[in-house]
Amino acid sequence: MRIRIVEYSNGYLADHWCEKGHIVYCLEGEFVTELSNSSKFALSKGGTYIVTDELSSHRSVSKNGVKLIIVDGDFLSNKKK
């Protein structure tokens, strides 16, 4: 398991589509998560979302910057052990 605080600057756009699972909690600011199926959803201070490994391709976009706690690890895998 990995827990980290991540800050995205103004105008941030992820340079790749991520397929890893995450638990994301927004500490400050706001951002949009784009899914490869063209869906988008916004997350602002106090909001959270969870995505499982390999169940969606997603990337983050932040117009005005954001500070997040991101938790990831094997426990978010959709593969049975």
C-alpha positions as CSV (number, residue, x, y, z in Angstrom):
1,M,0.0,0.0,0.0
2,R,1.2,3.5,-0.8
3,I,-0.2,6.7,0.7
4,R,0.9,10.1,-0.7
5,I,0.0,13.7,-0.9
6,V,0.0,15.0,-4.5
7,E,-0.3,18.5,-5.7
8,Y,-1.2,19.3,-9.3
9,S,-0.4,22.8,-10.5
10,N,-2.6,25.2,-12.5
11,G,-3.4,23.9,-15.9
12,Y,-2.4,20.3,-15.1
13,L,-3.2,17.6,-17.6
14,A,-2.0,14.0,-17.0
15,D,0.3,12.9,-19.8
16,H,-1.1,9.3,-19.8
17,W,-4.3,7.2,-19.2
18,C,-3.9,5.4,-15.9
19,E,-5.4,1.9,-15.3
20,K,-4.2,1.5,-11.7
21,G,-6.6,1.5,-8.8
22,H,-6.7,4.5,-6.4
23,I,-8.5,5.9,-3.5
24,V,-8.4,9.7,-4.0
25,Y,-9.4,12.3,-1.4
26,C,-9.4,16.0,-2.3
27,L,-7.7,18.2,0.4
28,E,-7.8,21.5,-1.5
29,G,-9.0,22.9,-4.9
30,E,-10.7,20.8,-7.5
31,F,-10.1,18.7,-10.5
32,V,-11.8,16.6,-13.2
33,T,-11.2,13.0,-13.8
34,E,-11.7,12.0,-17.4
35,L,-12.5,8.4,-18.3
36,S,-11.5,6.9,-21.7
37,N,-15.2,6.4,-22.5
38,S,-15.5,10.3,-22.5
39,S,-17.2,10.5,-19.1
40,K,-16.0,13.2,-16.8
41,F,-16.6,13.9,-13.1
42,A,-15.5,16.7,-10.9
43,L,-14.0,16.4,-7.4
44,S,-13.6,19.3,-5.0
45,K,-12.5,19.7,-1.4
46,G,-13.7,16.9,0.8
47,G,-14.7,14.7,-2.1
48,T,-13.4,11.2,-2.7
49,Y,-13.5,8.4,-5.3
50,I,-12.3,4.9,-5.7
51,V,-11.3,3.1,-8.9
52,T,-10.2,-0.6,-9.2
53,D,-7.2,-1.7,-11.1
54,E,-7.8,-2.2,-14.9
55,L,-11.5,-1.4,-14.7
56,S,-11.2,2.1,-16.2
57,S,-8.7,4.2,-18.0
58,H,-8.6,7.6,-16.3
59,R,-6.6,10.8,-16.2
60,S,-6.7,14.0,-14.1
61,V,-7.1,17.6,-15.3
62,S,-6.9,20.6,-12.9
63,K,-7.6,24.1,-14.2
64,N,-6.6,26.0,-10.9
65,G,-4.5,23.4,-9.1
66,V,-5.4,20.7,-6.5
67,K,-4.0,18.9,-3.5
68,L,-4.9,15.3,-3.0
69,I,-4.3,12.3,-0.8
70,I,-3.9,9.2,-3.1
71,V,-3.9,5.7,-1.7
72,D,-3.0,2.8,-4.0
73,G,-1.8,-0.8,-3.7
74,D,-2.6,-4.4,-4.5
75,F,-5.7,-4.4,-2.4
76,L,-7.4,-2.5,-5.3
77,S,-6.8,-5.3,-7.7
78,N,-9.7,-7.0,-9.4
79,K,-7.8,-10.2,-9.7
80,K,-8.5,-13.0,-7.2
81,K,-5.5,-14.4,-5.3
